[in-house]
Amino acid sequence: MSDIGESSFELFVDTVDVGDFISVTGVPMLSERGEQSVMAESWVMATKSLLPLPEKWHGLQDVDERYRKRYLDFLMNPELRELIVKKSKFWDATRQFMKNTGFLEVETPTLETTTGGAEATPFETHHNDFDLDLYLRISVGELWQKRLMAGGFPKTFEIGRVYRNEGTSPEHLQEFTNMEFYWAFADFNDGMELVREMYIEIAKEVFGKTKFTSGGHTFDLVDEWKKIDYCQEVLKQTGIDVLTEKEEEMMKKLDELGVKYEGQNRERLTDTLWKYCRKSISGPAYLINHPTVVAPLSKSNPDGLTTQRFQPIIAGSEVGNGYSELNDPIDQKKRFDEQKILLEAGDTEAMMQDNEFVEMLEYGMPPTCGFGFGERLFAILADKSLRESQTFPLMRPKI
């Protein structure tokens, strides 16, 4: 419907293409079918589209083109736009839950002289003014937030970007968002209760449900979260006791299972065996009692062989990582020394030694529970790959 005159209407028909942006002046109204419309009095071209848009019903079919021209994919795919909206709500719900439970939102450095809080290969950069080599952080300020615990803050959290220079897979990206919290005078049992409550609330707020099907797994977050013993589960599925078995036998078993592995040290082999086992677990569950060798920042259990670490498991994946944080400076120094040996032997994912952190522990850090999770949880609840749930995935430039 319009009142713009014949010549202006003909100009519209002759010049406007799909993809153009036009500015229309007129009176808002409802059409005979009840649709919101404008009784147009005039129009002008705002932006002329020089390239044709993808065909309306099929959109972009090539996956590489979809990721490279993400703006067109968003334009033609309302479901993808809604995914990004839900992702924003996901972090909003996370932030609100943490604040409602008394946690203070903080910011910690993204440039570090040593990386800490995770085992991953970092990205390296250089500070020109200080003439100093630095690393992009691989965790959301774990060792910094622990310093805040030592400084008298009882509950802190941070949501931020993390960078890991490792391979791309359905569960791994080089840049992603994580949340980490630290809670003084709490342990891993307190953390497990809080995390279960948080995941249920996030699911209800963002998706309006607690039961999901993802990657061939079905799970309901309000069900009982079973506790799975790390060593017993690996023994049950592979016949390998990761606490006592020799490295040669562990490699033999991985070869037998057809599982690729990097490095021949005990830590990497133990972790690879577990990752083979986790695929069959739908959850919700908690993985507990990790061997000390795979948990260098976690407080030990009384047996001295396993730790007070916990990881939520859903859809065959870990969707978080928490500890009763190690606050014994002597034990922490010993574990850093062990990680240093791995690092010098060529394990680029081993944890760097941080003597200033050990010094902080010598002044005293209260018993603390720490926990973190990232975009993998959102991707699983949405039943999408991590890459698909990224707004703009990293792409190689076209040559």
DAVENFEN-V664581 format. One record per residue. RES is the residue in three letters. SS is DSSP state (H for helix, E for strand, - for the rest). Layout:
RES_SS + RES_SS
This chain:
MET_- + SER_E + ASP_- + ILE_- + GLY_- + GLU_H + SER_H + SER_H + PHE_H + GLU_H + LEU_H + PHE_H + VAL_H + ASP_H + THR_H + VAL_- + ASP_- + VAL_- + GLY_- + ASP_- + PHE_E + ILE_E + SER_E + VAL_E + THR_E + GLY_E + VAL_E + PRO_E + MET_E + LEU_E + SER_- + GLU_- + ARG_- + GLY_- + GLU_- + GLN_E + SER_E + VAL_E + MET_E + ALA_E + GLU_E + SER_E + TRP_E + VAL_E + MET_E + ALA_E + THR_E + LYS_- + SER_- + LEU_- + LEU_- + PRO_- + LEU_- + PRO_- + GLU_- + LYS_- + TRP_- + HIS_- + GLY_- + LEU_- + GLN_- + ASP_- + VAL_H + ASP_H + GLU_H + ARG_H + TYR_H + ARG_H + LYS_- + ARG_H + TYR_H + LEU_H + ASP_H + PHE_H + LEU_H + MET_H + ASN_- + PRO_H + GLU_H + LEU_H + ARG_H + GLU_H + LEU_H + ILE_H + VAL_H + LYS_H + LYS_H + SER_H + LYS_H + PHE_H + TRP_H + ASP_H + ALA_H + THR_H + ARG_H + GLN_H + PHE_H + MET_H + LYS_H + ASN_H + THR_- + GLY_- + PHE_- + LEU_E + GLU_E + VAL_- + GLU_- + THR_- + PRO_- + THR_- + LEU_E + GLU_E + THR_- + THR_- + THR_- + GLY_- + GLY_- + ALA_- + GLU_- + ALA_- + THR_- + PRO_- + PHE_- + GLU_E + THR_E + HIS_E + HIS_E + ASN_- + ASP_- + PHE_- + ASP_- + LEU_E + ASP_E + LEU_E + TYR_E + LEU_E + ARG_- + ILE_- + SER_- + VAL_- + GLY_- + GLU_H + LEU_H + TRP_H + GLN_H + LYS_H + ARG_H + LEU_H + MET_H + ALA_H + GLY_- + GLY_- + PHE_- + PRO_- + LYS_E + THR_E + PHE_E + GLU_E + ILE_E + GLY_E + ARG_E + VAL_E + TYR_E + ARG_- + ASN_- + GLU_- + GLY_- + THR_- + SER_E + PRO_- + GLU_- + HIS_E + LEU_- + GLN_- + GLU_E + PHE_E + THR_E + ASN_E + MET_E + GLU_E + PHE_E + TYR_E + TRP_E + ALA_E + PHE_- + ALA_- + ASP_- + PHE_H + ASN_H + ASP_H + GLY_H + MET_H + GLU_H + LEU_H + VAL_H + ARG_H + GLU_H + MET_H + TYR_H + ILE_H + GLU_H + ILE_H + ALA_H + LYS_H + GLU_H + VAL_H + PHE_H + GLY_- + LYS_- + THR_- + LYS_E + PHE_E + THR_E + SER_E + GLY_- + GLY_- + HIS_E + THR_E + PHE_E + ASP_E + LEU_- + VAL_- + ASP_- + GLU_- + TRP_- + LYS_E + LYS_E + ILE_E + ASP_E + TYR_H + CYS_H + GLN_H + GLU_H + VAL_H + LEU_H + LYS_H + GLN_H + THR_H + GLY_- + ILE_- + ASP_- + VAL_- + LEU_- + THR_- + GLU_- + LYS_- + GLU_H + GLU_H + GLU_H + MET_H + MET_H + LYS_H + LYS_H + LEU_H + ASP_H + GLU_H + LEU_H + GLY_- + VAL_- + LYS_- + TYR_- + GLU_- + GLY_- + GLN_- + ASN_- + ARG_H + GLU_H + ARG_H + LEU_H + THR_H + ASP_H + THR_H + LEU_H + TRP_H + LYS_H + TYR_H + CYS_H + ARG_H + LYS_- + SER_- + ILE_- + SER_- + GLY_- + PRO_- + ALA_E + TYR_E + LEU_E + ILE_E + ASN_- + HIS_- + PRO_E + THR_H + VAL_H + VAL_H + ALA_- + PRO_- + LEU_- + SER_E + LYS_- + SER_E + ASN_- + PRO_- + ASP_- + GLY_- + LEU_- + THR_E + THR_E + GLN_- + ARG_E + PHE_E + GLN_E + PRO_E + ILE_E + ILE_E + ALA_- + GLY_- + SER_E + GLU_E + VAL_- + GLY_- + ASN_E + GLY_E + TYR_E + SER_E + GLU_E + LEU_- + ASN_- + ASP_- + PRO_H + ILE_H + ASP_H + GLN_H + LYS_H + LYS_H + ARG_H + PHE_H + ASP_H + GLU_H + GLN_H + LYS_H + ILE_H + LEU_H + LEU_H + GLU_H + ALA_- + GLY_- + ASP_- + THR_- + GLU_- + ALA_- + MET_- + MET_- + GLN_- + ASP_- + ASN_H + GLU_H + PHE_H + VAL_H + GLU_H + MET_H + LEU_H + GLU_H + TYR_H + GLY_- + MET_- + PRO_- + PRO_- + THR_E + CYS_E + GLY_E + PHE_E + GLY_E + PHE_E + GLY_E + GLU_H + ARG_H + LEU_H + PHE_H + ALA_H + ILE_H + LEU_H + ALA_H + ASP_- + LYS_- + SER_- + LEU_- + ARG_- + GLU_- + SER_- + GLN_- + THR_- + PHE_- + PRO_- + LEU_- + MET_- + ARG_- + PRO_- + LYS_- + ILE_-
